[in-house]
Amino acid sequence: MNSRELLLGGCAAVALGAGLLAPTEANAQSTTPAAGAILVQQSATHADAASFVAQNTRTSCTATQDTVANLTLTITPPAGNFVYLQGFFAEVAPNATGVASATAWTTTNMPGNLNWLTVTNVVTTAPSSQQVGEYYATGIKSSVAGTAVTIVPSATMASSLVCVKAIGFYAPQ
């Protein structure tokens, strides 16, 4: 063995002894989230895609002076899930009688007790119009998991056709 080989062999031994040539650990994502963090899992579908449409219990929206019970929307989530409301829509049109009327809509089990107002005037030739059309991109989370959300009119609208819908999804957190 020549002196060059001895020198290289000695350097390699020193490097191995000092851990310079030892494999290093790569930083990787932890499978245990930090406190308050939410793990994200890839999916073929959006977790926040609307999965329900709640609408008045009539098969069509052509009944005038409908009952409060028929116009109430009840959204019941699976056990342990919250309701995420992504939108509320109300269409109102006067019938041939054309009496002015207004109805407030309120909610249960939603933060801040969301509410809306729908109105008809005495003009009988007014076309159907979307009085309320609100969309909440990320959804408004219900207050209590596993508990139904209701959207209730304060009264029946006089001489009006009313069609209401709510869209959203359910999630456990």
GROMACS elastic network, one bead per residue, 0.5 to 0.9 nm:
[ bonds ]
;  ai    aj funct       b0    kb
    1     4     6  0.81787   500
    1     5     6  0.63005   500
    1     6     6  0.68937   500
    2     5     6  0.55251   500
    2     6     6  0.64440   500
    2     7     6  0.88243   500
    3     6     6  0.50047   500
    3     7     6  0.61160   500
    3     8     6  0.86892   500
    4     7     6  0.51200   500
    4     8     6  0.62827   500
    4     9     6  0.85349   500
    5     8     6  0.51967   500
    5     9     6  0.59737   500
    5    10     6  0.84332   500
    6     9     6  0.51065   500
    6    10     6  0.60308   500
    6    11     6  0.86037   500
    7    10     6  0.51255   500
    7    11     6  0.62095   500
    7    12     6  0.86634   500
    8    11     6  0.50971   500
    8    12     6  0.61578   500
    8    13     6  0.85960   500
    9    12     6  0.51392   500
    9    13     6  0.61843   500
    9    14     6  0.86522   500
   10    13     6  0.50923   500
   10    14     6  0.61974   500
   10    15     6  0.86132   500
   11    14     6  0.51085   500
   11    15     6  0.61104   500
   11    16     6  0.85977   500
   12    15     6  0.50443   500
   12    16     6  0.61034   500
   12    17     6  0.84365   500
   12    21     6  0.84495   500
   13    16     6  0.51784   500
   13    17     6  0.60257   500
   13    18     6  0.85599   500
   14    17     6  0.50147   500
   14    18     6  0.61142   500
   14    19     6  0.85834   500
   14    20     6  0.86698   500
   15    18     6  0.51218   500
   15    19     6  0.61383   500
   15    20     6  0.51213   500
   15    21     6  0.61408   500
   15    22     6  0.86716   500
   16    19     6  0.50342   500
   16    20     6  0.59346   500
   16    21     6  0.54854   500
   16    22     6  0.66129   500
   17    20     6  0.76890   500
   17    21     6  0.86487   500
   17    22     6  0.89458   500
   18    21     6  0.81059   500
   18    22     6  0.86308   500
   19    22     6  0.50088   500
   19    23     6  0.83470   500
   20    23     6  0.83827   500
   21    24     6  0.86278   500
   27    30     6  0.88971   500
   29    32     6  0.87234   500
   30    33     6  0.67529   500
   30    34     6  0.88417   500
   31    39     6  0.82808   500
   32    39     6  0.84819   500
   33    36     6  0.77511   500
   33    37     6  0.56007   500
   33    38     6  0.67233   500
   33    39     6  0.65124   500
   34    37     6  0.53774   500
   34    38     6  0.83050   500
   35    38     6  0.87302   500
   42    45     6  0.86688   500
   43    46     6  0.69648   500
   43    47     6  0.78394   500
   45    48     6  0.86160   500
   45    49     6  0.75941   500
   46    49     6  0.52019   500
   46    50     6  0.89178   500
   47    50     6  0.86856   500
   47   169     6  0.85186   500
   47   171     6  0.82531   500
   48    51     6  0.84152   500
   48    84     6  0.85336   500
   48   138     6  0.71679   500
   48   139     6  0.79443   500
   48   168     6  0.81646   500
   48   169     6  0.65433   500
   48   170     6  0.83809   500
   48   171     6  0.84059   500
   49   168     6  0.75465   500
   49   169     6  0.66614   500
   50    53     6  0.78864   500
   50    84     6  0.87784   500
   50    85     6  0.87672   500
   50    86     6  0.73454   500
   50   167     6  0.62374   500
   50   170     6  0.84642   500
   51   167     6  0.75761   500
   51   168     6  0.60650   500
   51   170     6  0.74012   500
   52    75     6  0.86176   500
   52   166     6  0.81104   500
   52   167     6  0.56636   500
   52   168     6  0.56727   500
   52   169     6  0.60561   500
   52   170     6  0.84569   500
   53    75     6  0.88897   500
   53   165     6  0.66458   500
   53   166     6  0.56711   500
   53   168     6  0.69489   500
   53   169     6  0.89515   500
   54    57     6  0.88233   500
   54    73     6  0.62622   500
   54    74     6  0.72566   500
   54    75     6  0.66675   500
   54   164     6  0.82998   500
   54   165     6  0.54896   500
   54   166     6  0.51103   500
   54   167     6  0.63769   500
   54   168     6  0.87568   500
   55    58     6  0.82817   500
   55    71     6  0.79034   500
   55    72     6  0.83173   500
   55    73     6  0.61635   500
   55    74     6  0.86732   500
   55   163     6  0.76162   500
   55   164     6  0.56037   500
   55   166     6  0.64524   500
   55   167     6  0.88603   500
   56    59     6  0.80955   500
   56    60     6  0.85356   500
   56    61     6  0.79074   500
   56    69     6  0.88455   500
   56    70     6  0.58397   500
   56    72     6  0.64396   500
   56    73     6  0.61551   500
   56   162     6  0.88075   500
   56   163     6  0.66559   500
   56   164     6  0.59116   500
   56   165     6  0.69154   500
   57    60     6  0.84098   500
   57    69     6  0.85408   500
   57    70     6  0.53345   500
   57    71     6  0.67812   500
   57    72     6  0.80768   500
   57    73     6  0.80726   500
   58    61     6  0.64917   500
   58    62     6  0.84893   500
   58    63     6  0.80188   500
   58    70     6  0.67140   500
   58    71     6  0.82182   500
   58   163     6  0.89765   500
   59    62     6  0.89146   500
   60    63     6  0.76190   500
   60   163     6  0.81424   500
   61    64     6  0.84500   500
   61    91     6  0.89742   500
   61   161     6  0.66035   500
   61   162     6  0.61721   500
   61   163     6  0.50832   500
   61   164     6  0.84132   500
   62   161     6  0.57949   500
   62   162     6  0.75181   500
   62   163     6  0.80974   500
   63    66     6  0.58197   500
   63   160     6  0.81488   500
   63   161     6  0.58837   500
   63   162     6  0.76533   500
   64    94     6  0.83330   500
   64    95     6  0.70274   500
   64   157     6  0.81003   500
   64   158     6  0.76779   500
   64   159     6  0.57758   500
   64   160     6  0.50541   500
   64   162     6  0.72838   500
   65   156     6  0.58546   500
   65   157     6  0.57878   500
   65   158     6  0.54457   500
   65   159     6  0.55794   500
   65   160     6  0.58792   500
   65   161     6  0.69002   500
   65   162     6  0.82961   500
   66    69     6  0.83641   500
   66    70     6  0.66160   500
   66    71     6  0.70989   500
   66   156     6  0.61891   500
   66   157     6  0.76211   500
   66   158     6  0.87440   500
   66   160     6  0.83043   500
   66   161     6  0.76979   500
   66   162     6  0.77571   500
   67    70     6  0.52555   500
   67    71     6  0.64205   500
   67    72     6  0.87329   500
   67   155     6  0.80535   500
   67   156     6  0.58168   500
   67   157     6  0.88591   500
   68    71     6  0.51303   500
   68    72     6  0.60499   500
   68   152     6  0.73223   500
   68   153     6  0.61942   500
   68   154     6  0.75844   500
   68   155     6  0.61007   500
   68   156     6  0.56251   500
   69    72     6  0.53121   500
   69    73     6  0.85999   500
   69   152     6  0.83049   500
   69   153     6  0.88195   500
   70    73     6  0.81785   500
   71   151     6  0.86351   500
   71   152     6  0.71377   500
   71   153     6  0.69448   500
   71   156     6  0.83115   500
   71   162     6  0.79265   500
   71   163     6  0.78145   500
   71   164     6  0.72028   500
   72   150     6  0.69470   500
   72   151     6  0.57481   500
   72   153     6  0.65305   500
   72   164     6  0.87341   500
   73   149     6  0.80985   500
   73   150     6  0.54753   500
   73   151     6  0.50361   500
   73   152     6  0.65412   500
   73   164     6  0.81322   500
   73   165     6  0.78082   500
   73   166     6  0.78189   500
   74   148     6  0.65351   500
   74   149     6  0.58538   500
   74   151     6  0.66319   500
   74   152     6  0.85810   500
   75    83     6  0.76006   500
   75   147     6  0.87610   500
   75   148     6  0.53815   500
   75   149     6  0.51133   500
   75   150     6  0.62254   500
   75   151     6  0.85155   500
   75   166     6  0.87640   500
   76    79     6  0.89541   500
   76    83     6  0.78074   500
   76   146     6  0.74663   500
   76   147     6  0.65528   500
   76   149     6  0.64932   500
   76   150     6  0.85964   500
   77    80     6  0.79120   500
   77    81     6  0.58408   500
   77    82     6  0.64321   500
   77    83     6  0.60799   500
   77   145     6  0.78795   500
   77   146     6  0.56613   500
   77   147     6  0.67122   500
   77   148     6  0.62802   500
   77   149     6  0.83669   500
   77   169     6  0.86677   500
   77   170     6  0.62050   500
   77   171     6  0.85741   500
   78    81     6  0.56052   500
   78    82     6  0.81590   500
   78   145     6  0.87853   500
   78   146     6  0.60739   500
   78   147     6  0.86323   500
   78   170     6  0.75628   500
   78   171     6  0.88350   500
   78   172     6  0.89976   500
   79    82     6  0.86475   500
   79   145     6  0.74104   500
   79   147     6  0.79934   500
   79   172     6  0.87322   500
   80   144     6  0.89359   500
   80   145     6  0.52276   500
   80   147     6  0.84168   500
   80   171     6  0.83624   500
   80   172     6  0.59083   500
   80   173     6  0.86541   500
   81   144     6  0.85506   500
   81   146     6  0.51301   500
   81   147     6  0.82018   500
   81   170     6  0.58499   500
   81   171     6  0.50187   500
   81   173     6  0.69686   500
   82   141     6  0.64888   500
   82   142     6  0.57010   500
   82   143     6  0.76505   500
   82   144     6  0.66400   500
   82   146     6  0.61221   500
   82   147     6  0.75522   500
   82   148     6  0.87979   500
   82   169     6  0.84026   500
   82   170     6  0.55144   500
   82   171     6  0.53961   500
   82   172     6  0.58700   500
   82   173     6  0.67665   500
   83   110     6  0.88289   500
   83   139     6  0.86352   500
   83   140     6  0.79393   500
   83   141     6  0.58470   500
   83   142     6  0.52190   500
   83   143     6  0.85559   500
   83   144     6  0.86558   500
   83   145     6  0.74973   500
   83   146     6  0.82365   500
   83   147     6  0.83461   500
   83   148     6  0.78465   500
   83   149     6  0.72106   500
   83   168     6  0.71336   500
   83   169     6  0.61100   500
   83   171     6  0.68700   500
   83   172     6  0.89482   500
   84   138     6  0.81297   500
   84   140     6  0.50881   500
   84   142     6  0.62188   500
   84   167     6  0.85567   500
   84   168     6  0.53723   500
   84   169     6  0.52633   500
   84   170     6  0.59341   500
   84   171     6  0.74569   500
   85    88     6  0.78192   500
   85   110     6  0.89251   500
   85   135     6  0.86712   500
   85   136     6  0.72529   500
   85   138     6  0.86222   500
   85   140     6  0.50425   500
   85   141     6  0.65812   500
   85   142     6  0.77056   500
   85   166     6  0.71838   500
   85   167     6  0.61223   500
   85   169     6  0.68579   500
   85   170     6  0.88155   500
   86   134     6  0.82378   500
   86   135     6  0.55997   500
   86   137     6  0.61793   500
   86   138     6  0.68007   500
   86   140     6  0.65105   500
   86   166     6  0.75222   500
   86   167     6  0.55356   500
   86   169     6  0.76360   500
   87   133     6  0.73709   500
   87   134     6  0.53625   500
   87   136     6  0.56959   500
   87   137     6  0.82662   500
   87   139     6  0.77360   500
   87   140     6  0.89253   500
   87   165     6  0.81270   500
   87   166     6  0.55178   500
   87   167     6  0.52223   500
   87   168     6  0.67622   500
   88   132     6  0.70891   500
   88   133     6  0.60440   500
   88   134     6  0.54496   500
   88   135     6  0.67193   500
   88   136     6  0.87923   500
   88   164     6  0.75296   500
   88   165     6  0.58871   500
   88   167     6  0.67052   500
   89   130     6  0.72252   500
   89   131     6  0.76991   500
   89   132     6  0.51614   500
   89   134     6  0.64230   500
   89   135     6  0.84838   500
   89   163     6  0.81729   500
   89   164     6  0.56423   500
   89   165     6  0.52296   500
   89   166     6  0.63299   500
   89   167     6  0.87556   500
   90   118     6  0.74345   500
   90   129     6  0.86393   500
   90   130     6  0.58633   500
   90   131     6  0.57660   500
   90   132     6  0.50038   500
   90   133     6  0.66815   500
   90   162     6  0.70327   500
   90   163     6  0.56613   500
   90   165     6  0.65267   500
   90   166     6  0.88693   500
   91   118     6  0.82739   500
   91   128     6  0.66922   500
   91   129     6  0.56234   500
   91   131     6  0.55878   500
   91   132     6  0.70060   500
   91   133     6  0.86255   500
   91   161     6  0.79838   500
   91   162     6  0.57320   500
   91   163     6  0.51062   500
   91   164     6  0.63871   500
   91   165     6  0.89670   500
   92   118     6  0.72006   500
   92   119     6  0.74043   500
   92   120     6  0.69325   500
   92   127     6  0.89701   500
   92   128     6  0.58659   500
   92   129     6  0.59127   500
   92   130     6  0.65138   500
   92   131     6  0.64691   500
   92   160     6  0.65891   500
   92   161     6  0.55646   500
   92   163     6  0.65572   500
   92   164     6  0.87111   500
   93   119     6  0.88801   500
   93   120     6  0.66292   500
   93   121     6  0.89715   500
   93   124     6  0.85636   500
   93   126     6  0.70630   500
   93   127     6  0.64234   500
   93   129     6  0.64904   500
   93   130     6  0.88274   500
   93   159     6  0.86750   500
   93   160     6  0.55273   500
   93   161     6  0.51905   500
   93   162     6  0.67990   500
   94    97     6  0.74301   500
   94    98     6  0.53038   500
   94    99     6  0.73844   500
   94   100     6  0.83452   500
   94   120     6  0.61197   500
   94   121     6  0.73304   500
   94   122     6  0.75769   500
   94   123     6  0.75037   500
   94   124     6  0.59210   500
   94   125     6  0.79784   500
   94   126     6  0.71392   500
   94   127     6  0.81540   500
   94   128     6  0.77144   500
   94   158     6  0.84311   500
   94   159     6  0.58814   500
   94   161     6  0.61355   500
   94   162     6  0.88620   500
   95    98     6  0.55937   500
   95    99     6  0.83063   500
   95   124     6  0.63415   500
   95   125     6  0.85528   500
   95   159     6  0.54347   500
   95   160     6  0.53985   500
   95   161     6  0.67158   500
   96    99     6  0.88187   500
   96   123     6  0.89770   500
   96   124     6  0.55240   500
   96   125     6  0.79548   500
   96   159     6  0.76701   500
   96   160     6  0.89184   500
   97   122     6  0.79781   500
   97   123     6  0.89835   500
   97   124     6  0.67463   500
   97   159     6  0.60923   500
   97   160     6  0.87085   500
   98   101     6  0.89645   500
   98   120     6  0.80032   500
   98   121     6  0.68221   500
   98   123     6  0.58412   500
   98   125     6  0.84993   500
   98   158     6  0.84029   500
   98   159     6  0.60319   500
   98   160     6  0.75744   500
   99   120     6  0.75527   500
   99   121     6  0.64478   500
   99   123     6  0.80865   500
   99   124     6  0.83200   500
   99   158     6  0.63174   500
   99   159     6  0.58014   500
   99   160     6  0.79785   500
  100   119     6  0.75751   500
  100   120     6  0.53953   500
  100   123     6  0.83732   500
  100   157     6  0.86501   500
  100   158     6  0.72425   500
  100   159     6  0.80462   500
  100   160     6  0.88803   500
  101   118     6  0.84152   500
  101   119     6  0.57370   500
  101   120     6  0.52590   500
  101   121     6  0.65140   500
  101   122     6  0.84082   500
  101   156     6  0.88762   500
  101   157     6  0.56308   500
  101   158     6  0.56699   500
  101   159     6  0.78802   500
  101   160     6  0.79400   500
  102   117     6  0.70707   500
  102   118     6  0.56778   500
  102   120     6  0.63818   500
  102   121     6  0.85926   500
  102   155     6  0.84597   500
  102   156     6  0.87620   500
  102   157     6  0.63062   500
  102   158     6  0.82416   500
  103   116     6  0.84447   500
  103   117     6  0.57677   500
  103   118     6  0.53618   500
  103   119     6  0.64765   500
  103   153     6  0.62617   500
  103   154     6  0.58469   500
  103   155     6  0.59679   500
  103   156     6  0.71274   500
  103   157     6  0.62023   500
  104   115     6  0.69176   500
  104   116     6  0.57622   500
  104   118     6  0.64838   500
  104   119     6  0.88259   500
  104   152     6  0.83449   500
  104   153     6  0.57697   500
  104   154     6  0.53535   500
  104   155     6  0.76464   500
  105   114     6  0.82461   500
  105   115     6  0.52089   500
  105   116     6  0.50566   500
  105   117     6  0.60866   500
  105   118     6  0.78967   500
  105   151     6  0.64963   500
  105   152     6  0.53818   500
  105   154     6  0.60266   500
  105   155     6  0.87837   500
  106   113     6  0.66045   500
  106   114     6  0.60162   500
  106   116     6  0.68287   500
  106   150     6  0.80918   500
  106   151     6  0.56361   500
  106   152     6  0.54019   500
  106   153     6  0.65282   500
  106   154     6  0.74434   500
  107   110     6  0.63105   500
  107   111     6  0.89954   500
  107   113     6  0.54884   500
  107   114     6  0.56872   500
  107   115     6  0.64980   500
  107   149     6  0.69492   500
  107   150     6  0.54137   500
  107   152     6  0.62764   500
  108   111     6  0.84893   500
  108   113     6  0.64973   500
  108   114     6  0.83124   500
  108   142     6  0.87711   500
  108   143     6  0.89369   500
  108   148     6  0.80817   500
  108   149     6  0.55228   500
  108   150     6  0.52822   500
  108   151     6  0.68517   500
  108   152     6  0.84218   500
  109   113     6  0.75531   500
  109   142     6  0.56375   500
  109   143     6  0.52496   500
  109   144     6  0.64743   500
  109   147     6  0.73164   500
  109   148     6  0.70865   500
  109   149     6  0.53104   500
  109   150     6  0.73894   500
  110   113     6  0.55258   500
  110   114     6  0.66971   500
  110   140     6  0.77946   500
  110   141     6  0.70338   500
  110   143     6  0.53145   500
  110   144     6  0.82494   500
  110   149     6  0.69304   500
  110   150     6  0.87111   500
  111   114     6  0.71144   500
  111   140     6  0.80818   500
  111   141     6  0.76201   500
  111   142     6  0.64960   500
  111   143     6  0.58131   500
  112   115     6  0.88684   500
  114   151     6  0.88723   500
  115   151     6  0.85014   500
  116   132     6  0.73458   500
  117   131     6  0.80185   500
  117   132     6  0.76409   500
  118   131     6  0.58701   500
  118   132     6  0.70709   500
  118   157     6  0.87157   500
  119   131     6  0.74018   500
  119   157     6  0.81690   500
  120   123     6  0.82289   500
  120   157     6  0.81264   500
  120   158     6  0.86520   500
  120   159     6  0.87411   500
  120   160     6  0.71321   500
  121   124     6  0.80290   500
  121   126     6  0.86305   500
  122   126     6  0.88909   500
  123   126     6  0.58295   500
  124   127     6  0.84947   500
  126   129     6  0.82411   500
  128   131     6  0.89519   500
  128   161     6  0.85447   500
  129   132     6  0.88833   500
  130   133     6  0.65401   500
  135   139     6  0.82477   500
  135   167     6  0.88704   500
  136   139     6  0.50942   500
  136   140     6  0.68045   500
  137   140     6  0.86816   500
  139   168     6  0.69104   500
  139   169     6  0.80807   500
  140   168     6  0.88242   500
  141   144     6  0.87739   500
  142   145     6  0.71350   500
  142   147     6  0.83893   500
  142   148     6  0.87368   500
  142   149     6  0.71970   500
  143   147     6  0.85096   500
  144   147     6  0.58422   500
  144   148     6  0.85515   500
  145   148     6  0.84755   500
  145   171     6  0.88866   500
  145   172     6  0.74240   500
  145   173     6  0.82671   500
  146   172     6  0.88857   500
  151   166     6  0.87023   500
  152   155     6  0.86677   500
  153   156     6  0.70720   500
  153   157     6  0.88831   500
  155   158     6  0.88806   500
  156   160     6  0.86010   500
  157   160     6  0.56732   500
  157   161     6  0.79226   500
  157   162     6  0.78141   500
  158   161     6  0.87929   500
